[in-house]
Amino acid sequence: MKGKLVIQYQDNCKRVDYQFEESLSYDLSSDYLVWVTLPRGRTINLKEIKLGLNKYLLRKLNGKTYQRDFPDRVELLKEAYSNDIDILDNCDSVEIIDLADESIDSIMAHPSSKIIIKDKEHPLTIEEVERLERKYAGKDNIYVYVDENESPVSLEDYRTTVEEITAIANRIKAYGLSPLEAAIYAYDYARDRLYVEEQSNDYTDSRDLTKVLLGDEIVCVGYSRILNAILKKCGITSSLYRVNSEDGSHALTIARITDEKYDIDSVYYIDATKGRKHDDTNNHFYSYKSFAMTRGEALAFGYYEDETFGKIDIDEYKRVAQAILNGELVRTYLPDARQSISNIIKFLDGKSVYEIPFAGNSVSIKEVPDAVEKLELMYQLLSTQIEPTKLVSAIERVRQVEYYENPYKFPYSKDTIRAIGTMSKSDFSFYPYADKQLEKMYQEHEEDYDKTRLRIDLVKVLKKVKEQKEK
């Protein structure tokens, strides 16, 4: 028998309050839950809490109404007392909710192997990692909630996650890649994994950023989290995004890419799962069909329904938003119109539209005076396809970098670029003469491709010679 202890601080709490109940049905790690509510600013005192909890449990156990209404809880308590089990000490994890400046020194005496601090979702920055390491110095069993993770992570794993994502972003910046090129590089990094479902009962093993970076299991949410984390670290507005099909829910990444070099400013859907590695070859790096799709392409590509932005009847959305701003009664044939409009506004403001576990922060439309203008903007951003020659040019630039890093995995030649262009061609192209334009580009740059490859090879040889001399 194992339990979980939850300690929550509340501003309006006047005295210590206790609650004992069966563990939540989806929590297979414990049999019971002890919930202690404390007034804001009160330091945790385990001895006082234990005394108060025992009084509370004995009072409940002896109550006839409690015995009648909660027989399962009574059985748990009887089993614990008959086996001389301390309900509080037997909790295998402790979660502290809404902790501010209160001291947790007392809780460190608890025999639990894990102390979870649920105060906020911490960003993927080394500054935040170091702040928490200073705050909890000497406490090696502290776990916190981190961006792109549903389960709490240890401070050690938090640091490893931040360092890996930051290293990739810094590499992109060092190469001087433009936003579109940076997104291509990040896409290639995120999709270079075989799809492996979780082997345990913990679904986050294949979905949380930290777990997929440090482990081998990964599904669609995991691919999307890796890509999203890198994009945001590169300064690109992005978010995980949920769609639905007959097979169930699916996650991909949505990003607003503004790039002066290629004269684009649009919102694109990127499905790293669709473009992922499928076998021991590197053939997946020839196709970019699921990269930077328009909304229409993304939904048609997987026969999806848009669960996040909804149907996007733009006239209806604008009418609903204006009615809300005017304080009028809103009637609409779209039951999820408010949430869809809220998600659109949140994304344009740089916020996630896929929020777990810190959910519930919908935007109040009546507090967004330019809500109608934002809806019009999003409608424009969602429908612009990248011109095929621009996309292939951006991929070619990134392939130079990737070829320099690993020529075996990322071949580079005029034939390679031509193959990429052919295999990445959209099934729903808005450009009727795309093939002719691409062929013209290939012919104009054939010699440039060959010269570029030779120049990269020469740079690598000279670098190796220099390194050998330095040794």
Salt bridges, closest charged atoms under 4 A:
ASP11 OD1 - ARG40 NE 3.10
GLU22 OE1 - ARG73 NE 3.04
GLU48 OE1 - ARG42 NH2 3.17
ASP69 OD1 - ARG68 NE 2.98
ASP86 OD2 - LYS50 NZ 3.47
ASP89 OD2 - LYS50 NZ 2.77
GLU95 OE1 - LYS4 NZ 3.57
GLU102 OE2 - ARG40 NH1 3.04
ASP105 OD1 - LYS139 NZ 3.62
ASP119 OD1 - HIS122 NE2 2.99
GLU128 OE2 - LYS120 NZ 3.93
GLU128 OE2 - HIS122 ND1 2.68
GLU128 OE2 - ARG131 NH2 2.87
GLU133 OE2 - ARG159 NE 2.86
ASP147 OD2 - LYS232 NZ 2.91
GLU148 OE1 - ARG225 NH1 3.23
GLU148 OE2 - LYS232 NZ 3.31
GLU150 OE2 - ARG225 NH2 3.37
GLU163 OE2 - ARG159 NH1 2.93
GLU181 OE2 - LYS261 NZ 2.67
ASP188 OD1 - ARG191 NH2 2.92
ASP192 OD1 - HIS284 NE2 3.00
ASP192 OD2 - LYS409 NZ 2.68
GLU198 OE1 - ARG207 NH1 3.13
ASP202 OD2 - LYS211 NZ 2.92
ASP205 OD1 - LYS211 NZ 3.26
ASP265 OD1 - ARG256 NE 3.00
ASP271 OD2 - HIS250 NE2 2.96
ASP306 OD2 - ARG295 NE 2.85
GLU307 OE2 - ARG242 NE 3.63
GLU316 OE2 - ARG319 NH2 2.95
ASP349 OD1 - LYS374 NZ 2.70
GLU355 OE1 - LYS346 NZ 3.07
GLU376 OE2 - LYS318 NZ 2.90
GLU402 OE1 - ARG399 NE 3.35
ASP427 OD1 - LYS289 NZ 3.40
ASP435 OD1 - LYS425 NZ 3.33
GLU439 OE1 - ARG418 NH1 2.65
GLU446 OE2 - ARG418 NH2 3.50
ASP448 OD2 - HIS445 ND1 3.19
ASP450 OD2 - LYS414 NZ 3.87
ASP450 OD1 - ARG453 NH1 3.37
